[in-house]
Amino acid sequence: MAKPFIAAYKAGATSVNDYVTSDQLFYWYRPQPKSADCSATDNCMDGSANGDYYLGPPNGWQTVSDSVYVVSLLQSAGTVQVSSGGNVRTVNAPAGASSFTVPMGVGQQKFALTRNSQTVLSGTSLKDVIDGCVCGIYNFNAYGMFTFVHPSTTFLMHEQWGLFQPLLPQSLWPKVLQNSRPG
């Protein structure tokens, strides 16, 4: 996501729009709503003498938003649709960089970009939002990924795939490649 921003900064530009070279959707969200009650199973609840452990959800839990955050980097305007569980939001995104949020819903997280009724790119996140406790603990960490298509291919660009491939178990490679293809 930083590439057009870095290029614009180096050029002294005040907008990144001229530096967006491919259509991309970036997204991040938490894997559970803040209302999840994990106090009975969270293994960090037993206090220690120095106070490193605490009871209940992490500090600040009540200030977070149950939202899916999306940034679109588009070469030309398009329609971005985000389905978060049962919540669906469609945004007419302009060319360049823009951001928006969608109320987080339990279930699959799906993302798509269309132009002139044609799907340009789409994908389903590898991590669903669950109505419960991830591994029995409070998990307020963000999960994020991106969906894009290179103009000359219908799958992850080789340079980007090369960055992620060593980090993912080989069993996930087919799913990542499948979910990065348009349509």
For each residue, the residues with C-beta under 8 A, 3 or more apart:
1: 5 24 26 71 73 146
2: 5 6
3: 6 7 19 21
4: 7 8 16 19 20 21 73 97
5: 1 2 8 9 16 19 97
6: 2 3 9 10
7: 3 4 10 11 16 19
8: 4 5 11 13 14 15 16 18 19
9: 5 6 12 13
10: 6 7
11: 7 8 19
12: 9
13: 8 9 16 18 19
14: 8
15: 8 18 96
16: 4 5 7 8 13 19 20 73 96 97
17: 20 95 96 97
18: 8 13 15
19: 3 4 5 7 8 11 13 16
20: 4 16 17 24 73 74 75 95 96 97
21: 3 4 75
22: 73 75 148 149 150 151 157
23: 72 73 74 75 78 113 120 121 148 149
24: 1 20 72 73 74 146 147 148
25: 70 71 72 73 80 111 113 121 123 146 147 148
26: 1 70 71 72 73 144 145 146
27: 68 69 70 71 82 109 111 125 144 145 146 147
28: 68 69 142 143 144 145
29: 67 68 69 84 104 109 129 142 143 144
30: 33 34 64 66 104 129 139 140 141 142 143
31: 127 128 129 130 134 139 141 143
32: 36 129 130 131 132 133 134 138 139
33: 30 36 66 104 106 129 131
34: 30 57 61 62 64 66 140
35: 66
36: 32 33 131 132 133 138
37: 40 133
38: 41 42 57 133 136 137 138
39: 42 45 55 56 57
40: 37
41: 38 133 136 137
42: 38 39 45 56 133 136 137 138
43: 46 136 137
44: 53 54 137
45: 39 42 53 54 55 56
46: 43 53
47: 51 53 54 55
48: 51 52 53
49:
50:
51: 47 48 54
52: 48
53: 44 45 46 47 48
54: 44 45 47 51 58 59
55: 39 45 47
56: 39 42 45 138
57: 34 38 39 61 138 140
58: 54 61 138 140
59: 54
60: 63 64
61: 34 57 58 64 138 140
62: 34
63: 60
64: 30 34 60 61 140
65: 101
66: 30 33 34 35 103 104
67: 29 101 102 103 104
68: 27 28 29 82 84 101 102 103 104 109
69: 27 28 29 99 101
70: 25 26 27 80 82 91 99 100 101 102 111
71: 1 25 26 27 97 98 99
72: 23 24 25 26 78 80 91 93 97 98 99 113
73: 1 4 16 20 22 23 24 25 26 96 97
74: 20 23 24 77 78 93 94 95 96 98 113
75: 20 21 22 23 95
76: 95 115
77: 74 92 93 94 95 115
78: 23 72 74 92 93 113 114 115 120
79: 90 91 92 93 113 114 115
80: 25 70 72 90 91 93 100 111 112 113
81: 88 89 90 91 110 111 112 113 114
82: 27 68 70 88 89 91 102 109 110 111
83: 87 88 108 109 110 111
84: 29 68 87 88 89 102 103 104 105 107 109 129
85: 104 105 106 107 108 109 129
86: 105 107
87: 83 84 102 103 104 105
88: 81 82 83 84
89: 81 82 84 100 102 103
90: 79 80 81
91: 70 72 79 80 81 82 98 100
92: 77 78 79
93: 72 74 77 78 79 80 98 100 113
94: 74 77 98
95: 17 20 74 75 76 77
96: 15 16 17 20 73 74
97: 4 5 16 17 20 71 72 73
98: 71 72 74 91 93 94
99: 69 70 71 72
100: 70 80 89 91 93
101: 65 67 68 69 70
102: 67 68 70 82 84 87 89
103: 66 67 68 84 87 89
104: 29 30 33 66 67 68 84 85 87 129
105: 84 85 86 87 129
106: 33 85 128 129 130 131
107: 84 85 86 128 129
108: 83 85 124 125 128
109: 27 29 68 82 83 84 85 124 125 127 128 129
110: 81 82 83 122 123 124 125
111: 25 27 70 80 81 82 83 122 123 124 125 147
112: 80 81 119 121 122 123
113: 23 25 72 74 78 79 80 81 93 119 120 121 122 147
114: 78 79 81 117 118 119 120
115: 76 77 78 79 118 120
116:
117: 114
118: 114 115
119: 112 113 114 122 182 183
120: 23 78 113 114 115 149 182
121: 23 25 112 113 147 148 149 180 182
122: 110 111 112 113 119 147 182 183
123: 25 110 111 112 145 147 179 180
124: 108 109 110 111 179
125: 27 108 109 110 111 128 143 145 179
126: 145 172 175 176 179
127: 31 109 143
128: 31 106 107 108 109 125
129: 29 30 31 32 33 84 85 104 105 106 107 109
130: 31 32 106 134
131: 32 33 36 106
132: 32 36
133: 32 36 37 38 41 42 136 137 138 139
134: 31 32 130 137 139
135: 139
136: 38 41 42 43 133
137: 38 41 42 43 44 133 134
138: 32 36 38 42 56 57 58 61 133
139: 30 31 32 133 134 135
140: 30 34 57 58 61 64
141: 30 31
142: 28 29 30
143: 28 29 30 31 125 127
144: 26 27 28 29
145: 26 27 28 123 125 126
146: 1 24 25 26 27
147: 24 25 27 111 113 121 122 123 179 180
148: 22 23 24 25 121 156 157 160 180
149: 22 23 120 121 153 154 155 180 181 182
150: 22 153 155 156 157
151: 22
152:
153: 149 150 157
154: 149 181 182
155: 149 150 161 177 180 181
156: 148 150 160 161 164 176 177 180
157: 22 148 150 153 160 161
158: 161 162
159: 162 163
160: 148 156 157 163 164
161: 155 156 157 158 164 165 177
162: 158 159 165
163: 159 160 167
164: 156 160 161 167 168 176
165: 161 162 168 173
166:
167: 163 164
168: 164 165 172 173 176
169: 172
170: 173
171:
172: 126 168 169 175 176
173: 165 168 170 176 177
174: 177 178
175: 126 172 178 179
176: 126 156 164 168 172 173 179 180
177: 155 156 161 173 174 180 181
178: 174 175 181
179: 123 124 125 126 147 175 176
180: 121 123 147 148 149 155 156 176 177
181: 149 154 155 177 178
182: 119 120 121 122 149 154
183: 119 122
